[in-house]
């Protein structure tokens, strides 16, 4: 049984009143794209969005009557789909993070603060006995009050945005941990001794049967001599050896993909944890210090997007001959088989110690099944051996 539980499911802990409308978010992304030519923020999101489109196109092709035989793409998009690291929901959260961070960067605490300081300094120099100075002081105090109201609004917005950025970061970290564990499990499965050995024997037998049928038909039609038959048999052995080598390389490439994604998400997850710890320790820090930390977090999230551009290194055949076409078909069969194996639901072995009816030591109220003695198990002999019997 194969399962695909959603990893990046919809987040429910967002602050609804500060969320952008789809139009506002799109306008922000378009504006950033125009103004930030060459910025990693724009480039990484655009590249990731393009990869999502390519994956969708490939999935549609696989569902058609003529699926793709491109082994590289099957491995790449197969692993990205299984790990769910290529995911519209993930991109959506990164876009929201960028939007909220941009709002945070736009909060101008400096201008009103500088004005208040300057105005207070000027007030201190005015003479309260002069009518003109008194009128000037009154006007400046009104302007100071206005700036303080502006600062209060800015602080309120700051205190709304900061928790939202933290929630997005925590959400990303939680889901990246799930991807990390999925990758670890997949690598372990692919490394199991003999995981593809039975399937490989079947594929080799398929090739033998295929050529056996061809040779039989050719013999019946008198189109082949005994000498040619021996050469053909040698050729079949060469093809099967080549197939064994190729499926082994393909399996290694598949495992390498999981390892690469694992290492990338683990590094990003650790970086998120480090930055969040720094944010927590600098709660009383300046606006500039906190903003710097959240910008660092954005760079970390962008590295997650860029890390999905992976290169699958495989030995390729051009498929121009029946020989190449047969090899590619069998290689694809093996890859599909390996994907089935890593996506199978593997039930965890139950732990006796967690059972509620397990006998508790020295529990006079225990009413569950009695533990068997050493003599009751397997052979019936006491585990204490002759020492018990002699006593």
C-alpha positions in Angstrom: 0.0 0.0 0.0 1.4 3.4 -1.0 0.5 6.6 0.9 1.1 10.2 0.3 0.2 12.2 3.4 0.4 16.0 2.8 3.4 17.6 4.5 2.8 21.3 3.8 -0.9 21.3 4.7 -2.7 24.6 5.2 -1.5 26.6 8.1 -4.2 27.6 10.5 -2.4 29.8 13.0 -2.1 32.9 10.8 -3.3 36.4 11.8 -6.1 36.9 9.4 -6.3 40.7 9.8 -2.8 41.3 8.4 -2.9 38.9 5.5 -2.7 40.3 2.0 -5.4 39.8 -0.5 -4.3 37.7 -3.6 -4.2 40.9 -5.6 -2.0 42.7 -3.0 0.4 39.7 -2.9 0.6 39.5 -6.6 1.1 43.3 -6.9 4.0 43.0 -4.4 5.6 40.1 -6.2 5.3 41.9 -9.6 6.7 45.2 -8.1 9.6 43.3 -6.4 10.3 41.5 -9.7 10.6 44.8 -11.5 12.5 46.8 -8.9 14.7 44.0 -7.7 16.3 42.8 -10.9 19.0 40.3 -10.0 17.9 40.0 -6.3 18.0 36.4 -4.9 14.5 36.9 -3.6 13.0 37.3 -7.1 15.3 34.9 -8.9 14.8 32.0 -6.5 11.0 32.3 -6.4 10.8 32.6 -10.2 13.1 29.5 -10.6 11.1 27.5 -8.1 7.8 28.5 -9.8 9.2 27.4 -13.1 10.2 24.1 -11.6 6.7 23.6 -10.3 5.4 24.2 -13.8 7.9 21.7 -15.3 6.9 19.1 -12.7 3.2 19.7 -13.5 3.8 19.3 -17.2 5.8 16.1 -16.6 3.0 14.7 -14.4 0.4 15.4 -17.2 2.7 13.7 -19.7 3.0 10.6 -17.5 -0.7 10.4 -17.2 -1.2 10.6 -21.0 -1.2 7.7 -23.5 2.5 8.3 -24.3 4.4 8.8 -21.1 7.9 10.2 -21.1 10.8 7.8 -21.2 13.2 10.5 -19.8 14.8 8.7 -16.9 16.5 11.8 -15.5 13.2 13.6 -15.2 11.4 10.6 -13.8 14.0 10.4 -10.9 14.1 14.2 -10.4 10.3 14.9 -10.4 9.6 11.5 -8.7 11.8 12.4 -5.7 10.6 16.0 -5.5 7.0 14.8 -5.6 7.6 12.1 -3.0 9.4 14.3 -0.5 7.0 17.2 -1.3 9.8 19.7 -1.1 8.5 21.0 -4.5 5.2 22.2 -3.3 2.9 25.2 -4.1 2.0 25.5 -0.4 5.7 25.8 0.5 6.2 28.5 -2.1 3.1 30.3 -0.9 4.5 30.5 2.7 7.8 31.8 1.4 6.0 34.5 -0.6 4.0 35.5 2.4 7.2 35.7 4.5 8.7 38.0 1.8 5.6 40.1 1.8 5.4 40.6 5.6 9.2 41.2 5.8 8.8 43.9 3.1 6.1 45.5 5.2 8.4 45.3 8.3 11.2 46.9 6.3 8.9 49.7 5.3 8.0 50.7 8.8 9.9 54.0 9.3 10.6 54.5 12.9 13.6 56.7 12.3 12.0 59.8 10.8 9.4 60.4 13.6 12.0 59.5 16.2 14.6 61.9 14.8 11.9 64.7 14.5 10.8 64.2 18.2 14.4 64.4 19.4 15.1 67.5 17.3 11.9 69.2 18.4 12.5 68.4 22.1 16.0 69.9 21.8 14.6 73.0 20.2 11.9 73.3 22.9 14.7 73.2 25.5 16.3 76.2 24.0 13.1 78.4 23.8 12.2 81.0 26.4 8.9 80.5 28.1 8.7 84.3 28.8 8.6 85.2 25.2 5.2 85.0 23.5 6.7 83.9 20.1 8.7 81.1 21.8 5.6 79.9 23.8 3.6 79.7 20.5 6.5 77.9 18.9 6.7 75.5 21.8 3.0 74.7 21.6 3.2 74.0 17.9 6.2 71.8 18.4 4.5 69.9 21.2 1.5 69.2 18.9 3.8 67.9 16.2 5.6 65.8 18.8 2.3 64.3 19.9 1.4 63.6 16.2 4.8 61.8 15.7 4.3 59.8 18.9 0.9 58.6 17.5 2.6 57.6 14.3 5.2 55.6 16.4 2.4 53.9 18.3 0.8 52.8 15.1 4.1 51.6 13.7 4.9 49.7 16.9 1.4 48.0 16.8 2.1 47.0 13.2 5.6 45.7 14.2 4.1 43.7 17.0 1.6 42.1 14.6 4.1 41.3 11.9 6.9 39.8 14.0 4.8 37.0 15.4 3.5 36.2 11.9 7.1 35.9 10.6 8.0 33.6 13.5 4.9 31.4 12.9 5.9 31.0 9.2 9.4 30.1 10.3 8.2 27.5 12.9 5.7 26.1 10.3 8.5 25.7 7.8 10.9 24.1 10.3 8.2 21.6 11.5 7.5 20.4 7.9 11.2 20.3 6.9 11.8 17.9 9.9 9.1 15.7 8.4 10.8 15.8 5.0 14.1 15.1 6.6 12.7 11.9 8.3 11.1 10.8 5.1 14.4 11.1 3.2 16.2 9.2 5.9 13.7 6.4 5.7 13.9 6.3 1.9 17.7 6.1 1.9 17.5 3.2 4.4 15.0 1.3 2.3 17.1 1.8 -0.9 20.2 0.7 1.0 18.6 -2.6 2.2 20.4 -5.6 0.9 18.6 -7.1 -2.0 15.9 -4.4 -2.3 16.0 -4.6 -6.1 17.7 -7.9 -6.6 14.6 -9.9 -7.2 13.2 -7.3 -9.6 16.6 -7.1 -11.5 16.5 -10.9 -12.0 13.0 -10.6 -13.4 14.1 -7.9 -15.8 17.0 -10.0 -16.9 14.7 -12.9 -17.4 12.4 -10.7 -19.5 15.3 -9.8 -21.8 16.3 -13.4 -22.2 12.7 -14.3 -23.0 12.5 -11.4 -25.5 15.6 -12.5 -27.4 14.7 -16.1 -27.1 11.4 -15.5 -28.9 13.2 -13.4 -31.6 15.7 -16.2 -32.2 13.1 -18.9 -32.4 11.2 -17.0 -35.0 14.4 -16.3 -37.0 15.4 -20.0 -36.9 12.0 -21.1 -38.1 12.2 -18.7 -41.0 15.8 -19.9 -41.7 17.2 -16.4 -41.3 19.9 -17.3 -38.9 22.7 -19.9 -38.7 23.9 -21.8 -35.7 27.1 -19.7 -35.6 25.1 -16.5 -35.6 22.9 -18.0 -32.9 26.0 -18.4 -30.6 27.0 -14.8 -31.3 23.5 -13.6 -30.5 23.5 -15.4 -27.2 26.8 -13.7 -26.3 25.2 -10.4 -27.2 22.3 -11.1 -24.9 24.7 -11.7 -22.0 26.4 -8.4 -22.8 23.1 -6.6 -22.7 22.0 -8.2 -19.4 25.4 -7.2 -17.8 24.9 -3.7 -19.1 21.4 -3.6 -17.6 22.7 -4.7 -14.2 25.3 -2.0 -14.3 22.8 0.7 -15.3 20.1 -0.2 -12.8 22.7 -0.2 -10.1 23.8 3.3 -11.1 20.1 4.4 -11.3 19.5 3.2 -7.8 22.6 5.0 -6.5 21.4 8.2 -8.3 18.0 7.8 -6.7 19.5 7.4 -3.2 21.8 10.4 -3.9 18.8 12.6 -4.7 17.2 11.7 -1.3 20.5 12.4 0.5 20.9 15.8 -1.2 17.4 16.9 -0.3 17.9 15.6 3.2 21.1 17.5 3.7 19.5 20.7 2.2 16.4 20.7 4.4 18.4 19.7 7.5 20.7 22.6 7.0 17.8 25.0 6.4 16.0 23.7 9.4 19.0 24.1 11.6 19.6 27.7 10.3 15.9 28.5 11.1 16.4 27.2 14.6 19.5 29.3 15.1 17.9 32.5 13.9 14.8 32.0 15.9 16.9 31.5 19.0 18.8 34.7 18.2 15.4 36.5 17.8 14.3 35.2 21.2 17.5 36.4 22.9 17.2 39.8 21.3 13.6 40.6 22.2 14.8 43.8 23.8 17.1 44.6 20.9 16.8 47.5 18.5 14.6 47.5 15.4 17.7 47.3 13.2 19.0 44.2 15.1 15.7 42.4 14.8 15.2 43.3 11.2 18.6 42.0 10.4 17.8 38.6 11.9 14.5 38.3 10.0 16.2 39.2 6.7 18.8 36.5 7.5 15.8 34.1 7.9 14.5 35.1 4.5 17.9 34.3 2.9 17.7 30.8 4.6 14.2 30.2 3.1 15.4 31.3 -0.3 18.3 28.8 -0.1 15.6 26.1 0.3 14.0 27.1 -3.0 17.3 27.2 -4.8 18.3 23.8 -3.4 15.5 22.2 -5.4 17.4 22.8 -8.7 19.1 19.4 -8.7 21.3 17.7 -11.3 20.6 14.0 -11.8 23.8 12.4 -13.1 23.1 9.2 -15.1 24.6 7.2 -17.8 22.2 7.8 -20.7 21.5 5.9 -23.9 20.0 7.8 -26.9 17.3 5.2 -27.5 18.1 5.3 -31.2 18.4 1.4 -31.5 16.1 -1.4 -30.3 18.9 -2.4 -27.9 18.8 1.1 -26.3 15.1 1.3 -26.2 14.8 -2.1 -24.5 17.4 -1.1 -21.9 15.6 2.2 -21.2 12.3 0.4 -20.8 13.7 -2.0 -18.3 15.5 0.8 -16.4 12.2 2.7 -16.1 10.6 -0.5 -14.8 13.2 -0.7 -12.1 12.9 3.0 -11.1 9.1 2.6 -10.8 9.6 -0.5 -8.6 12.0 1.4 -6.3 9.6 4.3 -6.0 6.9 1.8 -5.0 9.2 0.5 -2.3 10.1 3.8 -0.8 6.4 4.9 -0.8 5.0 1.8 0.9 3.5 2.2 4.2 5.7 0.5 6.7 4.0 -0.2 10.0 6.1 0.4 13.1 6.7 -2.7 15.1 4.6 -2.5 18.3 6.5 -2.2 21.6 5.4 -4.7 24.3 6.5 -2.3 26.9 3.8 0.2 25.9 0.9 -2.3 26.3 -1.6 -1.3 29.0 -2.1 -5.0 30.1 1.7 -5.5 30.5 2.5 -6.9 34.0 4.1 -4.3 36.2 6.7 -5.5 38.7 5.6 -5.8 42.3 2.1 -4.6 41.4 -0.4 -6.4 43.7 -3.4 -5.1 41.7 -2.2 -6.6 38.3 -4.9 -8.7 36.6 -3.4 -9.2 33.2 -1.8 -12.4 31.7 0.9 -13.9 33.8 4.5 -13.9 32.4 5.7 -17.2 31.3 8.5 -18.8 33.3 11.8 -19.6 31.7 10.8 -23.3 31.6 7.6 -22.5 29.6 9.5 -21.0 26.7 10.6 -22.7 23.5 12.3 -25.9 24.6 10.7 -26.1 28.0 14.1 -26.1 29.7 14.9 -23.6 32.4 17.2 -20.8 31.2 19.1 -21.3 34.4 20.2 -24.7 33.2 21.6 -27.4 35.4 22.2 -25.0 38.3 18.4 -24.9 38.9 18.0 -28.7 38.5 20.8 -29.5 41.0 19.2 -27.3 43.5 
